[in-house]
Amino acid sequence: MSEKKETFTERTLREMRLDKTPTSTKKKRNISRIIMLVDVLIIAIVIIFLNTRNTKDEYAAASVNGSGLNMRFSVNNEKDSKTYMFTITLLSSTDTEKTWTFEPCLAALKLSRAGSLFYEDKFGGKISKISMLPGEARTFPLQIPSEIIDTYLKESVNAAKRRKTLFDLFVKPGETIKAEAELNLQDKISATISFEHEVEK
């Protein structure tokens, strides 16, 4: 008995059914998995990039003018010694030699986070007067252990209650610290800079 010949219509219907078979679904699943793997790979690359790049500001500076002085305030993160070096550089912008009087000391350093002051120190604790010629400059450094910032952040309520995310396992979150230097002149002059600090575990 000879097999029944398949008509054009039957063949077309059979082919249409084949398109809806598990093989077609399997192909779609494979494509979806490939897309998902590519997405995961891209996310992993971004996380590795964020974790390996330098997230801390190594150096930040700001300048301000007043009372015949140009003040440059800067901070440098010295990782090897685990300290921050704050520096005030004063440049005379007068036409003649001039003497400036400071009370009670050269300048004050203030560190704050999210509007809360947590540390104060002094530049030139024994300096009450400075005389400079036109164009002359003087630099005054102040070194602070990074442990001071670590201790504050670890003890602060916000840091203690901060919810950890999966992202934190790969990227160390930094905290923005604001530093202000204020010259103790009669007409006070101040400059502000911000830098990122990562708490040492």
Residue, then its C-alpha position, 0 to 999 in steps of 0.5 A: m500500500s503506497e503512502k498517501k501523498e502530502t498535499f501542499t496545504e498539509r505540508t505548509l501546516r506541518e512546517m508552521r507547526l514545526d516552527k512552534t516546536p520545542t526546538s524553536t523555543k530552545k533557540k529562543r531560550n539560548i539567545s536569552r541566556i546569551i544576552m543575560l551572560v553578556d549583561v552579567l559580564i558587562i556589570a562585572i567589568v564595570i564593578i572591577f573598573l570601579n574597584t581598581r581605579n583610584t576612588k579617593d581624591e589624592y589631591a584637592a585644592a582651593s584658592v581665595n584672595g583677601s587682605g593683600l594675600n592669596m591663600r591656597f589651601s590643599v590636601n594630599n592623601e599620603k597612603d603610605s603613612k596613612t595620613y592627610m597632609f593639609t597645607i596653607t600657602l600664603l602669597s603676598s599680593t601687595d606692592t610693598e612689604k606688609t605685616w599681617t597679624f593673626e589672633p590667636c594663631l595663623a589659621a584654623l582647620k575644621l573637618s566635617r561630614a554631612g554638615s557635622l563638625f567632628y575635628e578641629d586643629k590649628f595651622g601655625g599654633k605659635i604664629s601671630k605675625i607674618s611679614m612678607l615682601p611683594g610676591e613672597a610666599r610661605t607654606f604651612p603644613l599640618q599632618i592629620p592621621s587618617e585614623i581620626i576620620d576612621t574613628y569618627l565614621k565608625e562611631s557615627v550613627n549613620a555609618a553604623k546603621r548604613r545598610k550594606t549592599l551586594f555592590d559594597l562587597f565589590v566596591k568600597p564606599g567612600e565618605t565625602i569629607k569637607a575641610e575648611a581652612e580659616l585665616n585668623l585675620q581681622d577680616k577672616i578669609s576661608a577656603t573649603i575643599s572636599f575629598e573622599h575617604e574610605v574607612e580602613k576596616 
